[in-house]
Amino acid sequence: MQRPLSPKVASASYYFWEVGVYHMFEVHKGAKPFDFSGREAAVLLIHGFTGSPYEMRPLGEYLASKGFRVKGIRLSGHGTCPEDMLFCTAEDWLESCRAAVRELAADQLPVVVIGHSMGGALSLLLASEAEVAAVVTMCAPVYLNSWLQHLVPIARLFKRYHRVLDLKKISPALRDARPVYDRVPVCSAVELLKLVRGAKAVLPRIEIPALVIQSELDDVVPPGNGRFIHERLGSRQKQLLTLHKSGHVVTMGADKDAIYQTVNQFVSGLAAQIPAASASN
């Protein structure tokens, strides 16, 4: 197989070449990236593994209404179909996030990265680098169930995809509103594990303000990740928000109002600190 013949992120549809046949991947209407103007601070929203900007848009719209510049990106291989992920690597996902950070930093605004699940792991990696003023993670993994971490690298030798749900159990209305993957390439799960391990390794090096959000009812990422991240961050200014009503996709769960308000307070506080810090230098 070869990589896709046209850009993986920018276009609404593109092709790849496999065994003499062109395949077209269309970006689901609910998975389109978004970009809202603002002047207070710049916020980058990063969705999770097999997710899309759909899960991050409500939070993005809320923050935009508060005056923040908000950008929600679509990671390559997401928002289309499972076959699209076959060509994507951890470095692809990380580099697309870095490019978005550079774009936002060019506006001379403090950049806050906010990530859900795998997007949270990506956010931690970004937080260990330059140009990021603060970080927010939501149900981010820096470790997974031990059996999964050992089984996935072996499973990719024997199977190409792992089925995660039955599309027949997903309502047509939901499938029309957002992209749903019924299976995941095993090789993509291996790339996910690379990001998880990388995020864990950089925790002590992260010294910027941090907000860690974790649900006790998360059935995807072990709930202990929230406290693990909070305790090991090198940041002096850090906060842990524990949720009690939501599942894994907390941005759309029963605790979403609490999340939106807490994130707004966190980003607003940062935006207020930056001018004061600049004036004192």
C-alpha positions in Angstrom: 0.0 0.0 0.0 1.0 3.6 -0.5 0.0 6.7 1.5 -2.9 8.8 0.4 -2.2 10.7 -2.9 -3.6 14.0 -1.6 -3.5 15.9 1.7 -5.0 13.9 4.5 -6.4 16.8 6.5 -7.2 19.8 4.2 -9.6 18.3 1.7 -13.1 17.1 2.1 -12.4 13.9 0.2 -9.3 12.2 -1.1 -8.1 8.9 -2.5 -5.5 6.2 -1.9 -4.2 3.5 -4.1 -4.5 -0.2 -3.1 -4.2 -3.2 -5.3 -4.9 -1.3 -8.4 -8.0 0.4 -7.1 -8.6 4.0 -6.1 -10.6 4.5 -2.9 -12.2 7.8 -1.9 -12.5 8.9 1.7 -15.1 11.6 2.4 -14.9 13.6 5.6 -18.2 13.3 7.5 -20.2 16.5 7.7 -20.0 16.3 11.5 -16.2 16.0 11.5 -15.3 19.2 9.9 -12.7 21.3 11.7 -13.7 24.8 13.0 -12.0 28.1 13.7 -13.6 30.9 15.7 -12.1 34.4 16.0 -11.4 36.0 19.3 -9.0 38.3 21.2 -8.5 37.1 24.7 -6.4 33.9 24.3 -6.0 31.2 21.6 -7.4 27.8 22.4 -6.6 24.6 20.4 -9.1 21.7 20.8 -7.8 18.2 20.0 -10.2 15.3 19.8 -9.6 11.7 20.8 -8.8 8.4 19.1 -11.4 7.6 16.4 -13.2 10.8 17.5 -13.6 14.0 15.5 -14.1 17.8 16.0 -17.8 16.9 16.6 -17.1 16.0 20.3 -15.1 19.3 20.8 -17.4 21.7 19.0 -19.8 22.4 21.9 -16.9 23.4 24.1 -15.4 25.4 21.3 -18.6 27.3 20.7 -18.9 28.1 24.4 -15.3 29.4 24.7 -15.7 31.4 21.5 -18.8 33.1 23.1 -16.5 34.2 25.9 -14.2 36.0 23.5 -11.5 33.4 22.9 -9.9 32.5 19.6 -10.8 28.8 19.2 -9.5 26.3 16.7 -10.7 22.7 16.5 -8.6 20.4 14.3 -9.3 17.1 12.7 -6.5 14.6 13.1 -5.6 12.6 10.0 -7.5 9.3 9.6 -10.4 10.6 11.6 -13.9 11.6 10.6 -13.8 9.4 7.5 -13.6 5.6 7.8 -11.4 3.1 9.5 -9.4 2.3 6.4 -8.2 5.9 6.4 -6.3 5.3 9.7 -4.1 2.6 8.2 -1.7 5.2 6.9 -1.5 7.5 10.0 1.2 7.5 12.6 1.7 9.1 16.1 4.1 11.5 14.5 1.5 12.6 11.9 -1.0 13.4 14.7 1.6 15.2 16.8 2.9 17.3 13.9 -0.6 18.4 12.8 -1.1 19.7 16.4 2.3 21.4 16.3 1.4 23.2 13.1 -1.9 24.4 14.7 0.0 25.7 17.7 2.4 27.6 15.4 -0.6 29.1 13.6 -2.3 30.3 16.8 1.0 31.6 18.3 1.5 33.8 15.2 -1.5 35.9 16.4 0.5 36.9 19.5 -2.0 35.4 21.9 -1.2 32.9 24.7 -2.0 29.4 23.4 -3.9 26.9 25.6 -4.1 23.3 24.3 -7.1 21.3 25.4 -7.4 17.6 24.5 -9.8 14.8 25.1 -8.6 11.2 25.5 -5.7 10.7 22.9 -6.0 14.4 22.3 -5.1 14.9 26.0 -2.0 12.8 25.5 -1.1 14.9 22.5 -1.8 18.0 24.6 0.7 16.9 27.3 3.3 16.3 24.6 2.7 19.8 23.3 2.9 21.2 26.8 6.4 19.9 27.2 7.5 21.9 24.1 7.6 25.7 23.4 4.8 28.1 22.5 2.2 26.6 24.8 1.0 28.7 27.8 -1.3 26.2 29.5 -2.8 22.7 29.1 -6.1 21.1 29.8 -6.6 17.3 29.6 -9.9 15.5 29.7 -9.9 11.7 30.3 -6.4 11.6 29.0 -4.5 8.3 29.1 -0.8 8.0 30.2 -1.4 4.3 30.9 -4.0 1.8 29.8 -5.0 -1.7 31.0 -1.8 -3.7 31.2 -3.2 -6.5 29.1 -4.0 -4.1 26.3 -0.5 -2.6 26.3 1.0 -6.0 25.9 -1.6 -7.6 23.6 -1.9 -4.9 20.9 1.7 -5.1 19.5 1.3 -8.9 19.2 -2.3 -8.7 17.7 -1.1 -6.6 14.8 0.9 -9.6 13.5 -2.3 -11.6 13.2 -5.2 -9.2 12.4 -5.7 -6.0 10.6 -8.7 -4.6 12.4 -10.3 -4.9 15.8 -14.1 -4.5 15.9 -15.2 -2.2 18.7 -19.0 -1.9 18.1 -22.0 -3.0 16.1 -23.2 -0.3 13.8 -26.7 -1.8 13.8 -26.9 -0.7 17.5 -26.2 2.9 16.6 -29.2 5.0 15.6 -29.4 6.3 12.1 -29.8 9.8 13.5 -26.5 9.6 15.5 -24.7 8.1 12.5 -25.9 11.0 10.4 -24.8 13.6 12.9 -21.3 12.2 13.6 -18.8 9.7 12.2 -18.8 6.3 13.9 -16.0 3.7 13.5 -17.1 0.2 14.0 -13.6 -1.1 13.8 -10.1 0.2 14.4 -6.8 -0.8 12.6 -4.6 -2.6 15.1 -1.6 -0.8 13.8 -3.3 2.5 14.7 -3.8 1.2 18.3 0.0 0.7 18.3 0.5 4.3 17.4 -1.9 5.3 20.2 0.3 3.4 22.7 3.3 5.4 21.5 1.6 8.6 22.4 0.4 7.3 25.7 3.9 6.2 26.7 5.4 9.5 25.5 2.9 11.6 27.4 3.7 9.7 30.6 7.4 10.3 30.1 7.1 14.1 29.8 4.9 14.7 32.8 7.7 15.9 35.2 8.9 18.3 32.5 5.6 20.1 32.1 5.8 23.3 34.2 3.0 25.4 32.7 -0.4 25.8 34.3 -2.5 22.7 34.0 -6.1 21.6 34.5 -6.7 17.9 34.6 -10.3 16.6 34.2 -11.2 13.0 34.8 -14.5 11.1 35.1 -14.9 8.4 37.8 -17.3 6.6 35.4 -14.9 6.5 32.4 -15.1 3.1 30.8 -12.4 3.6 28.2 -9.5 5.2 30.1 -8.8 3.9 33.6 -10.1 6.7 35.9 -6.9 6.6 37.9 -5.1 8.4 35.1 -6.5 11.8 36.3 -4.8 11.6 39.7 -1.7 10.0 38.2 -1.3 12.9 35.8 -2.0 15.6 38.4 0.4 14.2 40.9 3.3 13.8 38.5 3.0 17.1 36.6 5.9 19.4 37.2 3.5 22.4 37.2 3.2 24.5 40.4 -0.2 25.8 39.2 -2.3 22.7 38.6 -5.9 21.7 39.3 -7.8 18.3 39.3 -11.5 18.3 38.4 -13.1 14.9 39.2 -16.5 14.2 37.5 -19.1 11.9 38.9 -21.9 11.7 36.2 -20.2 11.4 32.8 -18.7 8.5 30.8 -15.6 8.8 28.6 -16.8 11.6 26.2 -17.2 14.2 29.0 -17.5 17.1 26.6 -21.0 15.9 25.8 -21.9 14.2 29.1 -24.0 15.1 32.2 -21.1 17.1 33.6 -20.5 19.2 30.5 -21.7 22.5 32.1 -19.2 22.1 35.0 -16.5 21.4 32.5 -17.3 24.4 30.3 -17.4 26.8 33.3 -14.2 25.4 34.9 -12.3 25.6 31.6 -13.5 29.1 31.0 -12.3 30.2 34.5 -9.0 28.5 33.9 -8.4 30.1 30.5 -9.7 33.5 31.7 -7.3 33.4 34.6 -4.4 32.7 32.3 -5.4 35.5 29.9 -5.5 37.9 32.9 -2.0 36.8 34.1 -0.3 37.3 30.7 -0.5 41.1 30.5 0.5 41.5 34.1 3.5 39.2 33.6 4.4 41.2 30.4 4.1 44.5 32.2 6.4 43.4 35.0 9.2 42.4 32.6 
